[in-house]
Amino acid sequence: MKRIHKIALVSITPPSEIDNAPENPHDKWPGYGIRRIQADILRAYPGDDIDLIIYEYPADNIEPLLAELEEFSPDLIGGSAYIWSFELLVDVAQHYKQYRPDGLVVFGGPSARTCMMELEPYQKAGDYIDALCTGEGEGVINEILSSGATTKEEITGIAGLAIAKDDKWINTAPRSLLIDLDVVASPYQMDLMPHNQWGYLESYRGCPMSCSFCEWGVSGPNNRIFSRDYIATEMRAMLDANVFPGIFQLDAGLNLNAKGFKEFAAAAEETEFFRQKMLFAHVYPSKLKEEHMTFLRSCSTPVIGLGLQAFDQKVLKSHSRPAKIEHFNRVAHELAEIGVVEVQILFALPGDTPDGFMRALDFAMALPAQVRVFHTLVLPDALMTRALPEFDIKFDPYSLKVESCQGWSSADIERVSRELDDLADDDAGGVTNLWWSLNSNRTRSLVRNEFQLS
């Protein structure tokens, strides 16, 4: 009887993170989401019944990946789809189907959405991508495995998928969200994550905000939390793996879920985790309370992201992101006395203007903070599907970067982009395809001194 025995889980690292990559990229780029799925499968199939391999490669060279996949010839490929990996994963799927037309290809992750497949470059991708996991991925591949299905026609009864059929994508039944998150398999607790690398940690899922430029707003209610016991066990496993220099908190925000924060802070106190390791977390100024300040003061070197996004209050309101500049200013100064602050701004945000953007940039640069400017992306589950018609957005279908929109002509975007390049160069900042880093010296010196980084 034919069945799925060999599985390849594929993760591709963004180009902006591949400077000084080692000879063996498997040792450097541990994808967290794809290892969540690996942990889920291995827990369900702990013996030798499943032959599973993780493939992780930087986006600048996937030829070795294609060769390894062809040699392994898996029955199923699971791809971790992000904006930086989507185009390359589609290439991987097309190459795979040439020698395994009977194999299954399933994409999961934040870019595994039918609206991505409607973009011109991917309208024929259903010929070699069989299904998209359109929500949380835990349990989906296991259900495929346990069902005995080996073709896309046989997985139509599995909830939470979009199936390719005749150049269209047909959604299966909605999949229920996990309520008890403590049942989620942990790649840290199963010792599946590479050691001596940055760590990643969740304390809850969902977001109470509905900012139109952000995918978090449709990620479900934020009343689903991990318990302090689960988080404490996770932190101890991270210490055993020597996550270095610390962790990125993957939640929508440190202070957007009262119960989640309580469990997270209690676990950190129990394990003394942030006395040993660095914390990078996002904070929403309007919801900052003294309990959050007390927790951050207990951390050795917190790096705190603050999303300013724009200066004009009308612009922010049009994106369902209300804020008060005076309050933001006060919070930024208070947090700068505790740790490193990174203020984040969106460049080419629909409804804003070059003048409005420069006001935001001038304001941010005057704060005691590093500044990171992100080129606005038309993300699935965000502006791609939730933008107001009057935003009149034109965007690149590969990078998803805004090319013109309400308030920004293409010439405006090119001109201000060059100005940001020059500013980053003068400031000894950083530039990637998606963002500019400014006022960075303070962050570098504090982190270097605290963790003896070269």
C-alpha beads as a LAMMPS data file, in Angstrom:
LAMMPS data file: protein, C-alpha beads

454 atoms
453 bonds

1 atom types
1 bond types

-500.0 500.0 xlo xhi
-500.0 500.0 ylo yhi
-500.0 500.0 zlo zhi

Masses

1 110.0

Atoms # bond

1 1 1 0.000 0.000 0.000
2 1 1 1.356 3.375 -0.991
3 1 1 1.802 5.832 1.861
4 1 1 3.820 8.866 2.843
5 1 1 7.072 7.760 4.427
6 1 1 9.705 10.343 3.451
7 1 1 9.106 13.994 4.391
8 1 1 11.206 17.073 3.627
9 1 1 10.576 20.276 5.562
10 1 1 12.103 23.259 3.765
11 1 1 13.041 26.666 5.186
12 1 1 14.844 29.443 3.294
13 1 1 16.593 32.282 5.137
14 1 1 16.128 35.922 4.054
15 1 1 19.035 37.452 2.112
16 1 1 19.375 40.292 4.646
17 1 1 20.616 37.811 7.234
18 1 1 23.276 35.931 5.316
19 1 1 26.325 38.151 5.863
20 1 1 29.307 36.081 6.991
21 1 1 27.383 32.837 6.535
22 1 1 29.381 29.756 7.544
23 1 1 30.232 26.978 5.121
24 1 1 27.442 24.796 6.479
25 1 1 24.247 26.873 6.540
26 1 1 22.438 24.187 8.539
27 1 1 24.459 25.318 11.567
28 1 1 23.492 28.973 11.238
29 1 1 19.903 29.462 10.196
30 1 1 17.515 27.563 12.486
31 1 1 13.962 28.197 11.259
32 1 1 11.606 28.141 14.226
33 1 1 8.232 27.667 12.517
34 1 1 9.377 24.710 10.447
35 1 1 10.866 23.073 13.539
36 1 1 7.546 23.461 15.324
37 1 1 6.144 21.217 12.586
38 1 1 9.120 18.855 12.859
39 1 1 8.516 18.513 16.597
40 1 1 4.821 17.854 16.019
41 1 1 5.542 15.073 13.521
42 1 1 8.311 13.412 15.550
43 1 1 6.187 13.385 18.687
44 1 1 3.383 11.654 16.786
45 1 1 5.780 9.262 15.019
46 1 1 8.638 8.663 17.475
47 1 1 9.908 5.475 15.855
48 1 1 11.437 4.836 12.445
49 1 1 8.116 4.867 10.588
50 1 1 8.799 8.353 9.221
51 1 1 11.995 9.491 7.479
52 1 1 12.050 13.254 8.029
53 1 1 14.765 15.734 7.032
54 1 1 14.935 19.487 7.659
55 1 1 16.464 21.516 4.828
56 1 1 17.565 25.081 5.600
57 1 1 19.404 27.219 3.084
58 1 1 20.066 30.932 2.589
59 1 1 18.186 32.578 -0.247
60 1 1 21.303 33.449 -2.231
61 1 1 21.954 29.858 -3.320
62 1 1 19.337 27.107 -3.422
63 1 1 21.096 24.892 -5.983
64 1 1 22.495 22.586 -3.261
65 1 1 18.989 22.388 -1.788
66 1 1 17.521 21.280 -5.121
67 1 1 20.221 18.625 -5.487
68 1 1 19.683 17.268 -1.965
69 1 1 15.920 17.136 -2.400
70 1 1 16.260 15.293 -5.694
71 1 1 18.546 12.736 -4.073
72 1 1 16.179 12.239 -1.105
73 1 1 13.052 12.234 -3.347
74 1 1 10.535 12.765 -0.520
75 1 1 6.895 11.722 -0.699
76 1 1 5.874 15.086 0.765
77 1 1 7.488 18.535 0.891
78 1 1 6.380 21.028 3.526
79 1 1 7.506 24.569 2.742
80 1 1 7.770 27.405 5.290
81 1 1 6.459 30.324 3.221
82 1 1 7.516 33.884 4.060
83 1 1 7.841 36.902 1.772
84 1 1 11.583 36.299 1.360
85 1 1 11.199 32.590 0.612
86 1 1 7.952 32.380 -1.348
87 1 1 9.303 32.791 -4.884
88 1 1 12.159 30.373 -4.215
89 1 1 9.865 27.798 -2.619
90 1 1 7.663 27.922 -5.714
91 1 1 10.797 27.159 -7.756
92 1 1 11.578 24.278 -5.393
93 1 1 8.057 22.883 -5.851
94 1 1 8.247 23.144 -9.641
95 1 1 11.618 21.385 -9.704
96 1 1 10.361 18.665 -7.349
97 1 1 7.276 17.894 -9.447
98 1 1 9.487 17.223 -12.465
99 1 1 10.863 14.053 -10.865
100 1 1 8.081 13.320 -8.338
101 1 1 4.781 14.219 -10.053
102 1 1 3.079 11.834 -7.623
103 1 1 4.453 13.636 -4.536
104 1 1 2.619 16.148 -2.339
105 1 1 3.656 19.778 -1.815
106 1 1 2.081 21.687 1.077
107 1 1 3.015 25.270 1.977
108 1 1 2.436 26.738 5.427
109 1 1 3.440 29.977 7.109
110 1 1 2.236 33.592 6.871
111 1 1 2.584 33.804 3.072
112 1 1 0.730 30.565 2.362
113 1 1 -2.446 32.370 1.322
114 1 1 -4.680 32.146 -1.740
115 1 1 -4.297 35.890 -2.390
116 1 1 -0.584 35.281 -2.976
117 1 1 -1.479 32.686 -5.584
118 1 1 -3.671 35.232 -7.362
119 1 1 -0.639 37.447 -8.053
120 1 1 0.514 37.284 -11.667
121 1 1 3.818 35.412 -11.035
122 1 1 2.049 32.570 -9.197
123 1 1 -1.215 32.083 -11.076
124 1 1 0.036 28.777 -12.502
125 1 1 1.743 27.629 -9.305
126 1 1 -1.175 25.353 -8.500
127 1 1 0.298 23.004 -11.089
128 1 1 3.040 22.073 -8.609
129 1 1 1.779 23.253 -5.205
130 1 1 -0.990 20.967 -4.033
131 1 1 -2.217 22.689 -0.885
132 1 1 -1.789 25.671 1.413
133 1 1 -2.145 25.433 5.169
134 1 1 -3.971 28.708 5.713
135 1 1 -3.825 28.855 9.507
136 1 1 -1.860 27.298 12.358
137 1 1 0.184 24.395 11.063
138 1 1 0.400 22.114 14.082
139 1 1 -1.503 18.913 13.423
140 1 1 -2.155 19.436 9.705
141 1 1 0.627 17.292 8.253
142 1 1 0.024 14.707 10.989
143 1 1 -3.597 14.513 9.893
144 1 1 -2.449 14.041 6.293
145 1 1 -0.128 11.247 7.433
146 1 1 -2.719 9.495 9.574
147 1 1 -5.379 9.739 6.860
148 1 1 -3.341 7.599 4.495
149 1 1 -3.796 10.232 1.767
150 1 1 -1.095 10.493 -0.882
151 1 1 -2.742 12.846 -3.405
152 1 1 -4.335 16.273 -3.192
153 1 1 -7.702 14.754 -4.109
154 1 1 -7.487 12.622 -0.972
155 1 1 -6.793 15.510 1.437
156 1 1 -9.881 17.593 0.624
157 1 1 -11.506 16.349 3.815
158 1 1 -8.776 17.832 6.022
159 1 1 -9.762 21.165 7.563
160 1 1 -7.650 24.301 7.276
161 1 1 -6.351 23.786 3.734
162 1 1 -6.727 25.463 0.361
163 1 1 -6.463 22.897 -2.461
164 1 1 -5.319 23.712 -6.001
165 1 1 -7.922 22.713 -8.611
166 1 1 -8.252 23.908 -12.220
167 1 1 -6.308 27.159 -11.685
168 1 1 -8.422 27.907 -8.605
169 1 1 -7.965 27.386 -4.885
170 1 1 -10.743 25.632 -3.020
171 1 1 -10.885 26.041 0.760
172 1 1 -11.655 23.011 2.872
173 1 1 -13.608 23.351 6.115
174 1 1 -12.277 25.923 8.645
175 1 1 -9.861 24.499 11.171
176 1 1 -10.487 25.128 14.868
177 1 1 -7.809 27.104 16.660
178 1 1 -5.796 25.382 19.356
179 1 1 -7.169 26.504 22.706
180 1 1 -4.793 24.706 25.079
181 1 1 -1.420 25.834 23.734
182 1 1 0.453 23.676 26.241
183 1 1 -0.218 20.696 23.956
184 1 1 2.000 22.248 21.251
185 1 1 5.199 20.267 20.732
186 1 1 8.354 22.272 21.456
187 1 1 11.495 21.983 19.300
188 1 1 13.516 23.321 22.242
189 1 1 12.182 20.810 24.736
190 1 1 12.809 18.039 22.180
191 1 1 16.331 19.402 21.547
192 1 1 15.698 19.952 17.839
193 1 1 16.952 23.537 17.616
194 1 1 20.649 24.156 16.895
195 1 1 22.584 25.406 19.920
196 1 1 24.385 28.731 20.406
197 1 1 21.956 30.703 18.230
198 1 1 19.260 33.307 18.846
199 1 1 16.175 31.829 20.502
200 1 1 12.469 32.327 19.778
201 1 1 9.670 32.171 22.323
202 1 1 5.875 32.505 22.344
203 1 1 3.765 33.222 25.404
204 1 1 0.400 33.629 23.635
205 1 1 -1.154 33.728 20.171
206 1 1 -3.393 36.300 18.525
207 1 1 -3.606 40.092 18.674
208 1 1 -6.268 42.551 19.886
209 1 1 -5.153 45.177 17.353
210 1 1 -6.398 45.416 13.763
211 1 1 -3.740 47.533 12.028
212 1 1 -4.341 47.190 8.289
213 1 1 -0.631 47.017 7.416
214 1 1 -0.015 44.081 9.768
215 1 1 -0.888 40.378 9.499
216 1 1 -1.389 40.037 13.264
217 1 1 -4.859 41.589 13.132
218 1 1 -6.450 38.465 11.645
219 1 1 -4.483 35.912 13.660
220 1 1 -7.394 35.158 15.973
221 1 1 -8.292 36.176 19.521
222 1 1 -5.417 36.750 21.921
223 1 1 -6.915 34.781 24.808
224 1 1 -4.854 31.668 24.057
225 1 1 -1.794 31.513 26.266
226 1 1 1.020 29.165 27.220
227 1 1 1.166 28.413 30.952
228 1 1 4.044 29.547 33.144
229 1 1 5.067 25.887 33.596
230 1 1 5.303 25.413 29.827
231 1 1 7.229 28.669 29.373
232 1 1 9.567 27.896 32.281
233 1 1 10.293 24.463 30.791
234 1 1 10.897 26.178 27.465
235 1 1 13.336 28.630 29.058
236 1 1 15.277 25.855 30.770
237 1 1 15.536 23.996 27.473
238 1 1 16.815 27.204 25.882
239 1 1 19.456 27.539 28.573
240 1 1 20.524 23.969 27.861
241 1 1 20.749 24.916 24.162
242 1 1 22.696 28.058 25.153
243 1 1 20.572 30.406 23.059
244 1 1 22.893 33.335 22.386
245 1 1 22.826 36.158 23.069
246 1 1 19.135 35.822 23.945
247 1 1 15.630 35.521 22.519
248 1 1 13.156 37.255 20.275
249 1 1 9.716 37.230 21.844
250 1 1 7.417 36.225 18.982
251 1 1 4.211 37.598 20.487
252 1 1 2.341 40.508 18.923
253 1 1 3.591 42.551 21.882
254 1 1 4.945 42.080 25.382
255 1 1 2.017 43.997 26.881
256 1 1 -0.944 43.080 24.638
257 1 1 -2.144 40.098 26.669
258 1 1 -2.437 40.528 30.439
259 1 1 -2.616 36.812 31.246
260 1 1 0.111 35.942 28.776
261 1 1 2.422 38.562 30.252
262 1 1 1.740 37.345 33.790
263 1 1 2.711 33.776 32.854
264 1 1 5.752 34.944 30.869
265 1 1 7.058 37.171 33.662
266 1 1 6.479 34.475 36.315
267 1 1 8.394 31.913 34.252
268 1 1 11.254 34.374 33.707
269 1 1 11.484 35.071 37.431
270 1 1 11.423 31.360 38.280
271 1 1 14.232 30.524 35.857
272 1 1 16.143 33.845 36.166
273 1 1 16.315 33.618 32.396
274 1 1 16.731 37.307 31.548
275 1 1 19.458 37.784 34.114
276 1 1 21.509 35.564 31.822
277 1 1 20.048 36.220 28.392
278 1 1 19.004 39.187 26.292
279 1 1 15.354 39.989 25.505
280 1 1 14.088 41.542 22.278
281 1 1 10.377 42.363 22.554
282 1 1 7.821 44.804 21.183
283 1 1 5.870 47.122 23.465
284 1 1 2.734 49.134 22.715
285 1 1 3.097 52.543 24.448
286 1 1 -0.643 53.045 24.954
287 1 1 -0.877 49.814 26.972
288 1 1 2.327 50.131 28.975
289 1 1 1.844 49.734 32.744
290 1 1 4.134 49.824 35.744
291 1 1 4.168 46.019 35.940
292 1 1 5.721 45.935 32.466
293 1 1 8.295 48.560 33.453
294 1 1 9.168 46.577 36.592
295 1 1 9.669 43.426 34.536
296 1 1 11.871 45.183 31.969
297 1 1 14.000 46.653 34.773
298 1 1 14.649 43.085 35.961
299 1 1 16.125 42.119 32.579
300 1 1 19.855 42.516 32.051
301 1 1 19.649 44.217 28.655
302 1 1 16.183 44.451 27.109
303 1 1 15.899 45.676 23.519
304 1 1 12.450 47.187 23.169
305 1 1 10.741 47.776 19.843
306 1 1 8.281 50.684 19.644
307 1 1 6.137 50.987 16.534
308 1 1 5.667 54.660 15.705
309 1 1 4.865 53.863 12.040
310 1 1 3.760 57.422 11.162
311 1 1 3.569 60.894 12.710
312 1 1 0.219 62.035 11.325
313 1 1 -2.618 60.895 13.579
314 1 1 -5.127 60.863 10.721
315 1 1 -2.884 58.509 8.773
316 1 1 -2.592 56.157 11.729
317 1 1 -6.339 56.245 12.313
318 1 1 -6.969 55.298 8.667
319 1 1 -4.932 52.142 9.352
320 1 1 -6.771 51.379 12.635
321 1 1 -3.641 52.286 14.599
322 1 1 -4.451 55.176 16.973
323 1 1 -1.552 56.744 18.894
324 1 1 -0.598 59.888 20.775
325 1 1 2.755 61.420 19.928
326 1 1 3.183 63.105 23.329
327 1 1 2.651 59.813 25.135
328 1 1 4.952 57.989 22.718
329 1 1 7.702 60.542 23.392
330 1 1 7.425 60.118 27.160
331 1 1 7.408 56.311 26.979
332 1 1 10.418 56.223 24.652
333 1 1 12.468 58.318 27.092
334 1 1 11.399 56.226 30.084
335 1 1 12.251 52.955 28.340
336 1 1 15.606 54.324 27.187
337 1 1 16.589 54.552 30.854
338 1 1 15.967 50.802 31.181
339 1 1 17.378 49.319 27.985
340 1 1 17.839 49.809 24.261
341 1 1 14.896 51.267 22.353
342 1 1 14.264 50.715 18.654
343 1 1 11.656 53.015 17.105
344 1 1 10.088 51.609 13.942
345 1 1 8.645 53.682 11.084
346 1 1 6.902 52.687 7.860
347 1 1 8.178 54.205 4.626
348 1 1 5.662 54.693 1.764
349 1 1 2.671 54.002 4.021
350 1 1 -0.561 54.592 2.057
351 1 1 -2.207 57.869 3.035
352 1 1 1.035 59.348 4.346
353 1 1 3.254 61.720 2.327
354 1 1 7.006 62.282 1.989
355 1 1 6.689 65.376 4.188
356 1 1 4.729 63.449 6.788
357 1 1 7.268 60.653 6.724
358 1 1 10.160 63.089 7.220
359 1 1 8.364 64.568 10.239
360 1 1 8.134 61.077 11.724
361 1 1 11.783 60.424 10.930
362 1 1 12.956 63.726 12.449
363 1 1 10.910 63.011 15.572
364 1 1 12.294 59.492 15.890
365 1 1 15.899 60.532 15.275
366 1 1 15.645 63.023 18.141
367 1 1 14.697 60.237 20.571
368 1 1 17.305 58.298 22.598
369 1 1 16.746 55.298 20.345
370 1 1 17.860 53.346 17.344
371 1 1 15.544 53.907 14.368
372 1 1 14.528 51.242 11.883
373 1 1 12.631 52.305 8.776
374 1 1 10.707 49.552 6.997
375 1 1 9.545 49.767 3.409
376 1 1 5.789 49.165 3.610
377 1 1 4.831 45.728 2.309
378 1 1 1.481 44.670 0.883
379 1 1 1.210 41.550 3.002
380 1 1 -1.428 38.825 2.743
381 1 1 -3.959 39.095 5.574
382 1 1 -3.026 42.808 5.673
383 1 1 -2.925 45.470 2.939
384 1 1 -3.230 42.814 0.234
385 1 1 -6.752 42.013 1.383
386 1 1 -7.702 44.780 3.860
387 1 1 -6.548 48.024 2.211
388 1 1 -9.038 50.835 1.694
389 1 1 -9.826 51.358 -2.026
390 1 1 -8.699 54.984 -1.845
391 1 1 -5.176 53.851 -0.927
392 1 1 -4.701 53.078 -4.663
393 1 1 -1.741 50.763 -4.012
394 1 1 0.608 49.499 -6.695
395 1 1 3.206 47.009 -5.496
396 1 1 5.892 44.636 -6.675
397 1 1 4.383 41.110 -6.823
398 1 1 7.664 39.472 -5.810
399 1 1 8.992 41.655 -2.963
400 1 1 5.487 42.987 -2.068
401 1 1 7.008 46.460 -1.600
402 1 1 4.728 49.450 -2.257
403 1 1 5.730 51.122 -5.539
404 1 1 3.137 53.909 -5.428
405 1 1 0.005 54.685 -3.428
406 1 1 -2.138 57.496 -2.080
407 1 1 0.306 60.231 -1.042
408 1 1 3.355 58.612 -2.652
409 1 1 4.284 58.647 -6.324
410 1 1 6.859 56.203 -7.640
411 1 1 9.247 59.159 -8.029
412 1 1 8.688 60.108 -4.368
413 1 1 9.548 56.584 -3.260
414 1 1 12.703 56.454 -5.356
415 1 1 13.860 59.870 -4.150
416 1 1 13.254 59.289 -0.427
417 1 1 14.745 55.803 -0.689
418 1 1 17.996 57.326 -1.969
419 1 1 17.928 59.858 0.866
420 1 1 17.569 57.038 3.389
421 1 1 20.485 55.194 1.776
422 1 1 22.639 58.303 2.179
423 1 1 21.477 58.860 5.742
424 1 1 22.256 55.263 6.728
425 1 1 25.686 55.566 5.103
426 1 1 26.466 58.816 6.945
427 1 1 25.206 57.304 10.217
428 1 1 27.170 54.035 9.788
429 1 1 23.787 52.341 9.868
430 1 1 22.548 49.301 8.026
431 1 1 20.650 48.878 4.768
432 1 1 18.866 45.798 3.428
433 1 1 16.297 45.262 0.726
434 1 1 13.486 45.908 3.201
435 1 1 14.746 48.312 5.875
436 1 1 17.206 50.997 6.950
437 1 1 18.824 51.094 10.400
438 1 1 19.794 54.491 11.850
439 1 1 21.134 55.807 15.181
440 1 1 22.581 52.341 15.652
441 1 1 25.814 53.023 17.531
442 1 1 24.184 53.116 20.965
443 1 1 22.567 49.723 20.476
444 1 1 25.763 48.164 19.218
445 1 1 27.890 49.413 22.111
446 1 1 25.431 48.411 24.839
447 1 1 24.870 44.919 23.488
448 1 1 28.548 44.395 22.735
449 1 1 29.562 45.418 26.256
450 1 1 26.892 43.317 27.939
451 1 1 27.478 40.112 26.014
452 1 1 31.134 40.493 24.969
453 1 1 30.264 40.362 21.289
454 1 1 32.986 41.053 18.740

Bonds

1 1 1 2
2 1 2 3
3 1 3 4
4 1 4 5
5 1 5 6
6 1 6 7
7 1 7 8
8 1 8 9
9 1 9 10
10 1 10 11
11 1 11 12
12 1 12 13
13 1 13 14
14 1 14 15
15 1 15 16
16 1 16 17
17 1 17 18
18 1 18 19
19 1 19 20
20 1 20 21
21 1 21 22
22 1 22 23
23 1 23 24
24 1 24 25
25 1 25 26
26 1 26 27
27 1 27 28
28 1 28 29
29 1 29 30
30 1 30 31
31 1 31 32
32 1 32 33
33 1 33 34
34 1 34 35
35 1 35 36
36 1 36 37
37 1 37 38
38 1 38 39
39 1 39 40
40 1 40 41
41 1 41 42
42 1 42 43
43 1 43 44
44 1 44 45
45 1 45 46
46 1 46 47
47 1 47 48
48 1 48 49
49 1 49 50
50 1 50 51
51 1 51 52
52 1 52 53
53 1 53 54
54 1 54 55
55 1 55 56
56 1 56 57
57 1 57 58
58 1 58 59
59 1 59 60
60 1 60 61
61 1 61 62
62 1 62 63
63 1 63 64
64 1 64 65
65 1 65 66
66 1 66 67
67 1 67 68
68 1 68 69
69 1 69 70
70 1 70 71
71 1 71 72
72 1 72 73
73 1 73 74
74 1 74 75
75 1 75 76
76 1 76 77
77 1 77 78
78 1 78 79
79 1 79 80
80 1 80 81
81 1 81 82
82 1 82 83
83 1 83 84
84 1 84 85
85 1 85 86
86 1 86 87
87 1 87 88
88 1 88 89
89 1 89 90
90 1 90 91
91 1 91 92
92 1 92 93
93 1 93 94
94 1 94 95
95 1 95 96
96 1 96 97
97 1 97 98
98 1 98 99
99 1 99 100
100 1 100 101
101 1 101 102
102 1 102 103
103 1 103 104
104 1 104 105
105 1 105 106
106 1 106 107
107 1 107 108
108 1 108 109
109 1 109 110
110 1 110 111
111 1 111 112
112 1 112 113
113 1 113 114
114 1 114 115
115 1 115 116
116 1 116 117
117 1 117 118
118 1 118 119
119 1 119 120
120 1 120 121
121 1 121 122
122 1 122 123
123 1 123 124
124 1 124 125
125 1 125 126
126 1 126 127
127 1 127 128
128 1 128 129
129 1 129 130
130 1 130 131
131 1 131 132
132 1 132 133
133 1 133 134
134 1 134 135
135 1 135 136
136 1 136 137
137 1 137 138
138 1 138 139
139 1 139 140
140 1 140 141
141 1 141 142
142 1 142 143
143 1 143 144
144 1 144 145
145 1 145 146
146 1 146 147
147 1 147 148
148 1 148 149
149 1 149 150
150 1 150 151
151 1 151 152
152 1 152 153
153 1 153 154
154 1 154 155
155 1 155 156
156 1 156 157
157 1 157 158
158 1 158 159
159 1 159 160
160 1 160 161
161 1 161 162
162 1 162 163
163 1 163 164
164 1 164 165
165 1 165 166
166 1 166 167
167 1 167 168
168 1 168 169
169 1 169 170
170 1 170 171
171 1 171 172
172 1 172 173
173 1 173 174
174 1 174 175
175 1 175 176
176 1 176 177
177 1 177 178
178 1 178 179
179 1 179 180
180 1 180 181
181 1 181 182
182 1 182 183
183 1 183 184
184 1 184 185
185 1 185 186
186 1 186 187
187 1 187 188
188 1 188 189
189 1 189 190
190 1 190 191
191 1 191 192
192 1 192 193
193 1 193 194
194 1 194 195
195 1 195 196
196 1 196 197
197 1 197 198
198 1 198 199
199 1 199 200
200 1 200 201
201 1 201 202
202 1 202 203
203 1 203 204
204 1 204 205
205 1 205 206
206 1 206 207
207 1 207 208
208 1 208 209
209 1 209 210
210 1 210 211
211 1 211 212
212 1 212 213
213 1 213 214
214 1 214 215
215 1 215 216
216 1 216 217
217 1 217 218
218 1 218 219
219 1 219 220
220 1 220 221
221 1 221 222
222 1 222 223
223 1 223 224
224 1 224 225
225 1 225 226
226 1 226 227
227 1 227 228
228 1 228 229
229 1 229 230
230 1 230 231
231 1 231 232
232 1 232 233
233 1 233 234
234 1 234 235
235 1 235 236
236 1 236 237
237 1 237 238
238 1 238 239
239 1 239 240
240 1 240 241
241 1 241 242
242 1 242 243
243 1 243 244
244 1 244 245
245 1 245 246
246 1 246 247
247 1 247 248
248 1 248 249
249 1 249 250
250 1 250 251
251 1 251 252
252 1 252 253
253 1 253 254
254 1 254 255
255 1 255 256
256 1 256 257
257 1 257 258
258 1 258 259
259 1 259 260
260 1 260 261
261 1 261 262
262 1 262 263
263 1 263 264
264 1 264 265
265 1 265 266
266 1 266 267
267 1 267 268
268 1 268 269
269 1 269 270
270 1 270 271
271 1 271 272
272 1 272 273
273 1 273 274
274 1 274 275
275 1 275 276
276 1 276 277
277 1 277 278
278 1 278 279
279 1 279 280
280 1 280 281
281 1 281 282
282 1 282 283
283 1 283 284
284 1 284 285
285 1 285 286
286 1 286 287
287 1 287 288
288 1 288 289
289 1 289 290
290 1 290 291
291 1 291 292
292 1 292 293
293 1 293 294
294 1 294 295
295 1 295 296
296 1 296 297
297 1 297 298
298 1 298 299
299 1 299 300
300 1 300 301
301 1 301 302
302 1 302 303
303 1 303 304
304 1 304 305
305 1 305 306
306 1 306 307
307 1 307 308
308 1 308 309
309 1 309 310
310 1 310 311
311 1 311 312
312 1 312 313
313 1 313 314
314 1 314 315
315 1 315 316
316 1 316 317
317 1 317 318
318 1 318 319
319 1 319 320
320 1 320 321
321 1 321 322
322 1 322 323
323 1 323 324
324 1 324 325
325 1 325 326
326 1 326 327
327 1 327 328
328 1 328 329
329 1 329 330
330 1 330 331
331 1 331 332
332 1 332 333
333 1 333 334
334 1 334 335
335 1 335 336
336 1 336 337
337 1 337 338
338 1 338 339
339 1 339 340
340 1 340 341
341 1 341 342
342 1 342 343
343 1 343 344
344 1 344 345
345 1 345 346
346 1 346 347
347 1 347 348
348 1 348 349
349 1 349 350
350 1 350 351
351 1 351 352
352 1 352 353
353 1 353 354
354 1 354 355
355 1 355 356
356 1 356 357
357 1 357 358
358 1 358 359
359 1 359 360
360 1 360 361
361 1 361 362
362 1 362 363
363 1 363 364
364 1 364 365
365 1 365 366
366 1 366 367
367 1 367 368
368 1 368 369
369 1 369 370
370 1 370 371
371 1 371 372
372 1 372 373
373 1 373 374
374 1 374 375
375 1 375 376
376 1 376 377
377 1 377 378
378 1 378 379
379 1 379 380
380 1 380 381
381 1 381 382
382 1 382 383
383 1 383 384
384 1 384 385
385 1 385 386
386 1 386 387
387 1 387 388
388 1 388 389
389 1 389 390
390 1 390 391
391 1 391 392
392 1 392 393
393 1 393 394
394 1 394 395
395 1 395 396
396 1 396 397
397 1 397 398
398 1 398 399
399 1 399 400
400 1 400 401
401 1 401 402
402 1 402 403
403 1 403 404
404 1 404 405
405 1 405 406
406 1 406 407
407 1 407 408
408 1 408 409
409 1 409 410
410 1 410 411
411 1 411 412
412 1 412 413
413 1 413 414
414 1 414 415
415 1 415 416
416 1 416 417
417 1 417 418
418 1 418 419
419 1 419 420
420 1 420 421
421 1 421 422
422 1 422 423
423 1 423 424
424 1 424 425
425 1 425 426
426 1 426 427
427 1 427 428
428 1 428 429
429 1 429 430
430 1 430 431
431 1 431 432
432 1 432 433
433 1 433 434
434 1 434 435
435 1 435 436
436 1 436 437
437 1 437 438
438 1 438 439
439 1 439 440
440 1 440 441
441 1 441 442
442 1 442 443
443 1 443 444
444 1 444 445
445 1 445 446
446 1 446 447
447 1 447 448
448 1 448 449
449 1 449 450
450 1 450 451
451 1 451 452
452 1 452 453
453 1 453 454
